[in-house]
Amino acid sequence: MTGNNRLFVLIALFLVGMLVLGLLAIGGVVIFGTINRAQQAARPTPTSTLAVIAQATPTFTSTPSPTPSPTNTSLPTATPTKVVQETPTPTGEETPTPPAPTSTPVPGATPAGEETTPETGIGGLGAALAAIGLAGVLFIARRLRTAS
């Protein structure tokens, strides 16, 4: 191999080794983290060993209260209420009042009171396409470098 190719291979091997070490470290954290959580769950909780002094506990006793005597109350009476309102008939002299403005919902906005997490990031498909694109750039750059 020539000097440039040897340097490229050494750098590539170093980066692959760092990737493998990182993956092993993540796996170790996951494995040892679950073991540690299992040990903490199995560990008995500490309790105090102080002698409990017997104390007299107060008991609740109800005292009878006099029951109020019933009073003579009147029954409710029906009161006439107007259910339907009359609408005034417009005459030619009055100017019509425009209806009160109402709020128009904005497309894409969430109503007040409803909170959602906004969609951010490129997602799984976008990340896969970016990885394929970067790998393509790597191979094309390598071909152009070896051709010249």
N, C-alpha and C positions, 0 to 999 in steps of 0.2 A: 504494500500500500504506500501511497505517497504521503507526504507530511500532512497535507490538508485533510485527506480522508481519515488518517489515523486520529487527528485531533477531533474531527466530527464524531467518529465512533466512540472515542473516550468520553466526550461530553454527553453523547446519547446514553451510554452505559451508566454514567454517573446519574443522569436524570431518572433513568429507569430504576436504579438502585434506591434513589431517594423516594420514588413513588412507592416501591415495595416496602420500604421502612415506614412510610406514613401509613400505609394500609395495615401493616402489622401493629402499629401503635394504636390505631383506631380499634382494631379487633381486640387488643389487650384491654383497652379501656372498657369496651362493652362486656367482655368476659369477666374481668375482675370486678367491674361495677355491679354485675348481677350477683356474683358470689358474695360481695360485701353486703348488698342489700338483704340477701337471704340470711346471712349471719346476724345482721342487726334485727331482723324480724324474729329469729329464733332466740335471741338473747332475752332472758327474763328482765322485767322492769324492776328497778330497785324499789324496795319498800322500807319504810322506817321501822326500826325494831324497838322503839321506845315503849315503855310500859304504859298501858292505857289506864288512866285513873278513873274509877267508877264514879260517875256523877249522877245525881238524881235528875232525871229528865222531867221537865214540866209537862203535864198533860192538859189537854184542852177540855174544859167543862163548859157546857152551854148554860147560860142563865136564861130562864124563860122571860120573854118580854110580853107585855100585855098586847093582845090582838085588838087592833082598832075596830070599833063597831061599824057596820056598813051604814052608809048614808043614802038618802033618797036622791038619786040624780035623775034629771029629766032626759028623755030620749032625744036623739038628734032629730031635727026637723029638716025637711027638704027645702032648699032655697032655690028659687028660679034663677037660672043662669042663661045668658045668651050664648048659644053655641056657634051660630053662623053670623059672621059680620057682614053688614051691608056694604056694598062697594058704591062709592059716590059716582053718579052719572056725570061724565065730563060735559061741561057746557062749552060753547065756542070761545068764551072769554079766557078760560084758564089755559096755561101753557103746560104741556105734558112734562112731567119730571122724568128724566132718564133713569133707568134702573141703576142701582148701586153697583159700583165696579166689584168684580170678584177676582180672586187670584187665579191665574191660569197656570196649570202645572207645567213645569219645564221638563222636556224629555231628558231622561237619564238621571234626573235628580231623585233622591230618595225622600220620602215624606219625613217630616219632623217626628222624632221619636223612634224611628227605625234606624239602627246603626248596623252597617255591614262593613266587613273588611274589604278595602278596594283590591281589585285584581291587579297585581304587579308582577314584574319579572317576565322572562321570556318563555317559561314553561318547559316541559320535557321535550316536546317536538322541536322547539326553537333551539334548545341546547344541543340536541342531536344533529340538527342541520348545521349549527355553528361548528361543531366538532368535525363533521365531514368536510365542511368548507376549509377549515384550517389544515386538515390532513391533506386535502387536495393542493393547497398552496405549498405545503411542505414538499410534496412529491414534484410539483411543477418546478419549484425553485431548485430542487436537487437535480432534476433533468437538465435545466438550463445551465447549471453550474458545471455539470460533467460534460455537456456538449461543447463548451467553450474552452 
